[in-house]
Amino acid sequence: MQYLVDAYEHRVAYKEKKKLLAPLPISDDMKATITSSKREWGTNWCQQYSILFCRGLKERRHDYLSWMRITQVIATSIILGLLWWHSDPTTPKGLQDQQAGLLFFIAVFWGFFPVFTAIFTFPQERAMLNKERAADMYKLSAYFLARTTSDLPLDLFLPVIFMVIVYFMAGLKASAMRFFLSMLTVFLSIIAAQGLGLAIGATLLDIKKATTLASVTVMTFMLAGGFFVKRVPPFISWLRYLSFNYHTYRLLLKVQYDPVPDILMTSVPLDNGVTEVGALVAMIIGYRVLAYLSLRRVKASNG
């Protein structure tokens, strides 16, 4: 028996291993499929987007519309409404000390809230994205656009509740046009802030690092905006133009008090509001382009 084992190891085993290690012949069609950069997708781009949009809407509606988050927003809005209960904007002093402070808080609150919600998006979905992309289930562009647009209906629900409560409890201008313009301003701020969170999360893909960077960035934008320091040094004052809080606050003042009183013009000079809207739209697009390019870079490095 030992003789047969030794004979197999010296004569047969080596030849069998050599056959197993030898490369298999590949046809020309298979070579073209493997080396081609063009992938075969099971569905077209529109179908991929539609499926991913519906999936994202179903997955995140429970997080966005959880009782904890709804309670947080309603409680905050009621507290603000009580603190600024029927505030009097008829005198310049009352306007500066009361309603201007409320508008500033609205701009800050709906700047912080979406950033730290959006930061977790891509770091938490990184493993799933890599697995599904490796199986060629969908294009990255379809996933990214579906992921960002499926949040929009949910992003509008809580701010509407917030603004309805605060607006009428605080006694802001009782005008349907001013209310809807204020709501639109807050909505633009939310989408811009969300874009910043997506960009930071997609670039770092680490929740702790992303949270730290977002905290520093948002605080820098707020402080450089001139809300707390009236005379910001020129070498850092340019940062205010990158701040969505700054542009949102200016737009809210413009919507509520047109023309804006001189007591507010000294610290917050305003024009017709086109500059602020353009800046927010540019942030909405720019931050999302940065997030998409960051995801493509991660995909390329993994590949």
C-alpha positions in Angstrom: 0.0 0.0 0.0 2.8 2.4 0.9 4.4 1.6 -2.4 1.3 2.7 -4.3 1.0 5.9 -2.3 4.6 6.9 -3.0 4.3 6.0 -6.7 1.1 8.2 -7.0 2.8 11.2 -5.3 5.9 11.0 -7.5 4.4 10.1 -10.8 0.7 11.0 -11.0 0.1 13.8 -8.5 2.6 16.2 -10.1 1.0 15.8 -13.5 -2.5 16.3 -12.1 -1.5 19.5 -10.3 0.1 20.8 -13.4 -3.1 20.2 -15.4 -5.2 22.0 -12.7 -2.9 25.0 -12.6 -2.7 25.3 -16.4 -4.9 28.2 -17.7 -8.1 27.2 -19.5 -8.5 28.3 -23.1 -10.9 31.3 -23.4 -12.8 32.1 -26.6 -12.6 35.4 -28.3 -16.1 36.3 -27.4 -15.5 35.7 -23.7 -12.3 37.7 -23.9 -14.2 40.6 -25.4 -16.8 40.4 -22.6 -14.2 40.4 -19.8 -12.0 43.2 -21.2 -14.8 45.4 -22.4 -15.4 48.5 -20.2 -19.1 48.5 -21.3 -21.2 46.6 -18.8 -24.4 44.7 -19.5 -27.2 46.0 -17.3 -30.4 44.1 -16.6 -32.5 47.2 -16.8 -32.1 50.7 -18.3 -31.2 53.8 -16.4 -34.8 55.0 -15.9 -35.9 51.7 -14.5 -32.9 51.5 -12.1 -33.7 55.1 -10.9 -37.4 54.3 -10.4 -36.7 51.1 -8.4 -34.0 52.7 -6.3 -36.2 55.8 -5.6 -39.1 53.7 -4.4 -36.8 51.5 -2.3 -35.2 54.6 -0.7 -38.5 56.2 0.0 -39.8 53.1 1.8 -36.5 52.6 3.7 -36.1 56.1 5.1 -39.7 57.2 5.7 -39.6 55.3 9.1 -36.4 57.2 10.1 -37.6 60.6 8.9 -41.1 60.3 10.2 -40.3 58.6 13.5 -42.2 59.7 16.6 -38.9 60.8 18.2 -38.0 63.2 15.3 -41.5 64.5 14.9 -41.7 65.2 18.7 -38.3 66.9 18.5 -39.4 69.3 15.8 -42.8 70.0 17.3 -41.4 70.6 20.8 -38.8 73.0 19.4 -41.3 74.9 17.4 -43.7 75.3 20.3 -40.9 76.5 22.6 -39.9 79.1 20.0 -43.5 80.1 19.6 -43.9 80.6 23.3 -40.6 82.6 23.6 -41.5 84.9 20.7 -45.2 84.9 21.4 -46.8 87.6 19.3 -43.5 89.5 19.2 -43.9 93.2 18.2 -41.9 94.3 15.1 -43.5 97.7 14.9 -40.6 99.5 16.5 -37.0 99.2 15.2 -35.7 98.2 18.6 -38.3 95.5 19.0 -37.6 94.2 15.5 -33.9 93.9 16.1 -34.2 92.4 19.6 -37.1 90.0 18.9 -38.1 88.8 15.4 -34.6 89.2 13.9 -33.3 86.8 16.6 -36.1 84.3 15.8 -35.2 84.4 12.0 -31.6 83.9 12.9 -32.4 80.8 15.0 -34.6 79.4 12.2 -31.7 79.8 9.7 -29.3 78.1 12.1 -31.6 75.3 13.2 -32.5 74.2 9.6 -28.8 74.4 8.7 -27.5 72.2 11.5 -30.3 69.6 11.4 -30.0 68.4 7.8 -26.2 68.3 7.8 -25.9 65.9 10.7 -28.7 63.8 9.3 -27.1 63.5 5.8 -23.6 62.7 7.1 -24.6 59.1 7.9 -26.0 58.3 4.5 -23.1 57.0 2.5 -20.9 55.6 5.4 -23.8 53.5 6.5 -24.7 52.3 3.0 -21.1 51.7 1.8 -21.0 48.0 2.3 -24.4 47.5 0.5 -23.4 49.9 -2.3 -20.1 48.0 -2.9 -21.8 44.6 -2.9 -24.6 45.7 -5.3 -22.3 47.6 -7.6 -19.9 44.6 -7.8 -22.9 42.6 -9.0 -23.7 45.3 -11.7 -27.2 45.8 -10.3 -27.3 49.5 -11.2 -25.3 52.4 -12.3 -23.7 54.7 -9.7 -25.5 57.8 -11.2 -28.9 56.1 -10.9 -28.2 55.2 -7.3 -26.9 58.7 -6.4 -29.8 60.6 -8.0 -32.4 58.3 -6.5 -30.8 58.5 -3.1 -30.7 62.3 -3.1 -34.2 62.9 -4.6 -36.0 60.3 -2.5 -35.2 62.4 0.5 -36.9 65.6 -0.9 -40.6 64.7 -0.1 -39.6 63.6 3.4 -37.4 66.7 3.9 -40.4 69.0 3.3 -42.8 67.4 5.8 -41.2 68.4 9.1 -40.2 72.0 8.1 -43.9 72.6 7.1 -45.1 71.6 10.5 -42.3 73.7 12.1 -43.0 76.8 10.1 -46.8 76.6 10.6 -46.4 76.5 14.4 -43.7 79.1 14.7 -44.9 81.5 12.1 -48.3 82.2 13.6 -47.4 81.8 17.3 -44.6 84.4 16.9 -46.8 86.8 15.0 -44.7 87.0 11.8 -46.2 88.9 8.8 -49.7 87.5 8.2 -49.4 87.1 4.4 -49.8 84.0 2.4 -47.1 85.1 -0.1 -44.6 85.9 2.7 -45.3 82.6 4.4 -44.7 80.5 1.3 -41.6 82.5 0.4 -40.3 81.9 4.0 -41.1 78.2 3.6 -39.3 78.2 0.2 -36.2 79.9 1.8 -36.1 77.3 4.5 -36.5 74.5 2.0 -33.5 75.8 -0.1 -31.5 76.0 3.1 -32.3 72.4 4.0 -31.3 71.1 0.6 -28.1 73.0 0.6 -27.2 71.9 4.1 -28.0 68.3 3.2 -25.7 68.6 0.2 -22.9 69.6 2.5 -23.5 66.6 4.7 -23.6 64.2 1.7 -20.4 65.6 0.4 -18.5 65.3 3.7 -19.9 61.8 4.3 -19.0 60.6 0.8 -15.5 62.1 1.0 -14.5 60.6 4.3 -16.9 57.5 4.6 -16.1 57.5 8.3 -18.9 58.7 10.7 -16.6 60.0 13.5 -14.3 61.9 11.1 -17.3 63.2 9.1 -19.1 64.4 12.2 -16.0 66.2 13.5 -15.4 68.0 10.2 -19.0 68.9 9.8 -19.1 70.5 13.3 -16.0 72.6 12.6 -17.3 73.6 9.2 -20.8 74.6 10.3 -19.5 76.5 13.3 -17.0 78.3 11.1 -19.7 79.3 8.6 -21.9 80.6 11.4 -19.2 82.6 13.2 -17.8 84.1 10.1 -21.2 85.2 9.0 -20.9 88.2 11.3 -23.9 87.3 13.6 -21.8 87.4 16.8 -18.8 89.5 15.6 -19.9 92.7 13.8 -16.4 93.4 12.4 -15.0 90.2 11.0 -11.3 90.5 9.8 -11.1 90.9 6.0 -8.9 87.8 5.6 -11.7 85.6 6.9 -14.8 87.5 6.1 -15.0 85.8 2.6 -16.1 82.6 4.4 -19.6 84.1 5.0 -20.4 83.8 1.3 -19.9 80.0 1.6 -22.4 79.8 4.5 -26.0 78.7 3.8 -26.9 80.1 7.2 -25.8 83.6 6.1 -27.8 83.6 2.9 -30.9 82.0 4.5 -31.0 84.7 7.2 -30.7 87.5 4.7 -33.5 86.0 2.6 -35.8 85.6 5.6 -35.2 89.2 6.5 -35.9 90.2 3.0 -39.1 88.2 2.8 -40.4 89.5 6.2 -39.3 93.2 6.0 -39.2 94.6 2.5 -37.8 97.2 2.6 -35.5 96.1 5.4 -35.2 98.8 8.2 -32.0 100.7 8.6 -31.3 99.2 12.0 -30.9 95.8 10.3 -29.2 97.2 7.2 -26.2 98.3 9.2 -25.2 94.7 10.1 -26.9 92.8 7.3 -26.9 94.8 4.0 -29.4 93.4 1.5 -30.1 93.7 -2.2 -33.0 92.2 -4.1 -32.3 88.6 -2.9 -31.3 87.2 -6.2 -27.7 86.8 -5.0 -28.7 84.8 -2.0 -31.0 82.5 -4.0 -28.2 82.0 -6.6 -25.7 81.2 -3.9 -28.0 78.6 -2.3 -28.8 77.0 -5.7 -25.1 76.9 -6.4 -24.4 75.1 -3.1 -27.2 72.6 -3.8 -25.6 71.6 -7.1 -22.0 72.0 -6.1 -22.1 70.0 -2.9 -23.9 67.1 -4.7 -21.4 67.1 -7.6 -18.6 66.9 -5.0 -20.4 64.0 -3.3 -20.9 62.1 -6.5 -17.3 62.6 -7.6 -16.1 61.3 -4.2 -18.2 58.2 -4.6 -16.7 57.6 -8.0 -13.2 58.0 -6.6 -14.0 55.4 -3.8 -15.4 53.0 -6.4 -12.3 53.4 -8.6 -9.9 52.8 -5.7 -11.8 49.7 -4.6 -11.7 48.4 -8.2 
